[in-house]
Amino acid sequence: MPNTPGPTVRRRRLGAELRRLREAREITVDQAGEHIHRSGPTISRMETGQFRFVTRNVADLLDLYGLTDPEQRQALLALTKETRKPAWWHSYGDVVPRWFQVYIGLEAEAYAISTFEPTLVPGLLQTEDYARAVIRAASPELPAAEVDRIVKLRMDRQKILAADPPVQLWAILDEAVIRRHVGSPTIMGRQLERLLEASEQPGITIQVVPFAAGAHAGMVSSFTILGFADTDGAPETVYIEAPTGSLYLEKPTEVRRYEVWMNLLRGLALDPAASRQIITSAREDLVK
């Protein structure tokens, strides 16, 4: 995985600068969109790095925003070209919806990832067989070849765990994740072994929220908080996934709310050592 900002972070950096320039001139997104024959929502997507930039459009926006400094213009237009370079997952575009491609880019370029999962092992920690069983259960209509490609992508995403430096991953799992049998007992057993192995890996922390904890803040849905070393170009982001789309939260007040929830879950969950014990117990129960 790259140690320099990839296209996703570059898009977000460019979008943030365009938003700053627009707001400084008190121009609305609708006005900006009309200037380049686009819609206001398209401008919003550009400013959050979720839209493919066109150099001509960026140049026209810079004209509208009154940016005349030649060095600043050249830097932003050069950044525009950088955002168009294909990312490593580009070849998987046929099996990955656009809304998830944004997440893959953020995940690949994150410094730290904190995630809570109430039902499934996080993708970064799944084995191939577990991933295949999950995909087949969610989308039984997919042909085998397409399932294989999605599984391969999921395995490739895991390379960030062995990068230099590796991403810092903190995964909090509801006990249902380790108790729900996905695939055969052999598949589930190997998945639990993978969690145990990962829990010993530097940079990875795994905690389990036991059933005995009762109701808790994470019962509503899974969520992931992504942090970036280059905070000016890529603000901390909360990612929430739904079956047909996703939500990205970047406003400090929104991010803070999820950080509070994550900290509550960390305090409610078993510590890493006790979490390994309960995962071991779940694995042993498979052979009883």
N, C-alpha and C positions, 0 to 999 in steps of 0.2 A: 504494500500500500504506500502511496506517496507521502513524503514528509513535508512537501510544499502544498499550499492550498490548491485544491482541485477545482474543476469547473463549477461545482455546486456552491462552494464558499465564494468563489469569484463572482458568481451571479448575485449572491446575497450582498456582497460588498458593493458591487456596482448599483444594485437596487437601492441599498441604504443611502448611497451618495445621491442618487437621483431624487429620492424622497426628500432628503435634506435640502437640495437645491429648489425643489418645487415648493416646499413649505415656506422656505425663506422668501419666496416671491408671492406667497399667499395665493397660489394657483391650485384649483381643485383638480381631483383626478379626472373628472369629466372634461374639464377644460383642456387638460393635457392630452387626454385621449382624442378629443376632437381635432387637436392640432396635428396629430399623426394619423388621423383616420382610424383610430381604435376606440374601444369602449373604456369607460372609467374602470370597470373591474379588471380589464386587461392591464391598465396602468398599475393597479394595486398588485396584481400578480407579478408584474415586472419588478416592483419595488420590494417584493418579498423573495425574489429569486426563483420564482416558479414559472417563468416564461422565457422562451428562447429569444435572446436579444438580437435585433437587426441593427447593424451599424448606422444605416440611414436614419432609422427611428431615433436612435440615441443622439445622433448629431442634431436632428430637428428639435428634440427635447432640450438639448443644451442651448440651442438658439432661443427657444421659448423662455428658458430659465435665466437668460442673460449671462451665460458663462462665456466670456470673451478671452480669458487668459489662455494663450496658446499652449502653454505647458500643461495646464490642468486639462484642457480639452484633449490634448494628445494622449495624456495618461489614461483618461477615461475611455477614449476610443480604442486604445491599445488593450485595455482591460476587457472591452466588449469583444474583441477578437479572441482573447484568451478564454472567454466563457463558452465559445463555440467549439473548443477542442473536445473530441469524444472522451468520455470517461471510460474506466476499465469495464464497466458493466454495459457498455453501449451494445455489445453483440447480443445481449439478452433482451433487447428492446421489444422483441416480438412476444415475449412471455411475461413481461412486467408492465403493469399499467403505469401511465405517466405520473400519477399521484404517488406511487411507491418509488419511482425512480428518484424523486426528490429526497425521500428518506434514505435510500441507499447511499446517495452522495453525502448527506449529512453524517450518516453513521461512519462512512469510510474516513471522514475528515475530522471526526470528533476526538477530543482529548480524553473525555470522560463520559461514560454512559451509565445512567442509573435507571433501572427498569423494574416495574412491578407486573407480575403475571398471575392472574387468578386461576387459569385453567390449563395453560400450555407451557412447556419449556420454551424459553426465549429462543428465537432462531439462531442466535450466536452460539448457543450451547447444545443444539440438537444434533443427534447422530443422523447419518443418511437414512437409515431405515425408519427411524422415528419421524423424520421430516416427510418421507414418502407416505407413511401411514396417515399423517395429518393432512397432507395435500389431497390424498385420495378420498379421505372422509369429507373434506370440505368441498371438493370439486370432482365428484365421481365421473363426470362426463369427459374429463380431459384424457386425451390419448396418452399412452405410456411414454412416448417420446417427449411430449411436452412436460409431463411430470418429471422425467429425468432431467430436463434442462432447468426446471425450477429448483430441483434438489441441488443440482450442480451450482447454481447461483448462490443458494443458501450456504453451501459449503465454502464457496469462494469468499463470501462475506466474512467468514470466520477467520480469515487470514489476518485481520486487524488485531486479533488476540495474540499473534506471534510476531507482530511488526516491531520495528525498532525506532522509537519506543512503542510498546504495546498500548492499546487503549486501556484505560482503567474502567473495568466493568463491575458494577455492583448490582446484582440481581436478587430481588426479593420475590419468593414464590409462595403462593398459598399452598397449604398442605395438599389440597386437591390436585395440584400439579404432579406431585410425586405418587399419589395414591390412584389416580385415574389410569387404567391400563390402556395404553395406546399401542395397537399392534399386538403381536404375540407376547407371551411372558418373556421370551428370549429378547425380543426387541426392546421391551420396557426395561428389562434387567440391564441390558447394555446401556440404555439411556441413563439409568440411575448411576451406573458406573462412570459414565462420562461426566455427570455432575460432580461426583466425588473426586474424580481426577482434576476437573477444572477448579474445584474449590481449593486445591493445593497449589494452583498455579499463581505465580506472582502477578499482582494487578487484578485478580479476580476475587470478589467476595460474594458468597452465596448465603442467603438466609432464608429460613422457612417460617412462615406464619402458621402456627399450629391451629388445628380445629378448635382447641381449647381456648383460643384467644377470643372466640366469639365474633360479633359484628365488628367491622373495622372500616377505615376510610377507603380501602382499595376495593371494596366489594362492587362498586359501580362499574368499573372497567379497568383494563390494563392501561398503563401509560409509561412513557419513556422520557427522560430528561437528558438532553445532549448538551455537553459543555465543550467549548472550543478554546484553544490556546490563544487564538487571535480574536479576542472578544470584540474589538472594534469592527472587524469585518463580518463576524458571525456571532450574533448574540445568542445567549443560552436559549434553547428551544425545547418546548414540550411537544411531544408527538403522541397523538391519539388516533388509533386506527379503527375503522369500521369496515364491514364487508365490501362496500363499494366506494370507499373514499377515505380521506384522512383529514385531520385537523392539526394545524401547526400554531402553537401559541408562543409569542415572543414578547408581549408586553410585560414589563417587570412585575406588575401586580398579579398577572395571571401565572407567570412562572413561579413567583413566590408562593402562591397558593399550593401548587403542586409540590414545591420543595418542602413545605410544611407537612403535606400528606406523606411524602416519602420519608421524612424524618420520623413521623409518627409510626409508620410501618416498620422502620428500622428498630425503633424502641420496642415495638410489640412483638417482633419476630424473635425466634431463638437466635442466640449468638452463633457465629460460624461453626464452632466446635459442636454445639448441640444440634445444629442443623445437619452437620455431617452424620451425626448419630441417627437422626430420624430418617435421613435418606438411606442409610445403611439398613435400618429396620424395614423400610418399605421394600428394599431389594430382597431382603431375606424372606419377607412375607410372600414373595412371588413363587418361591420354591416349596412352600409348606403344603 
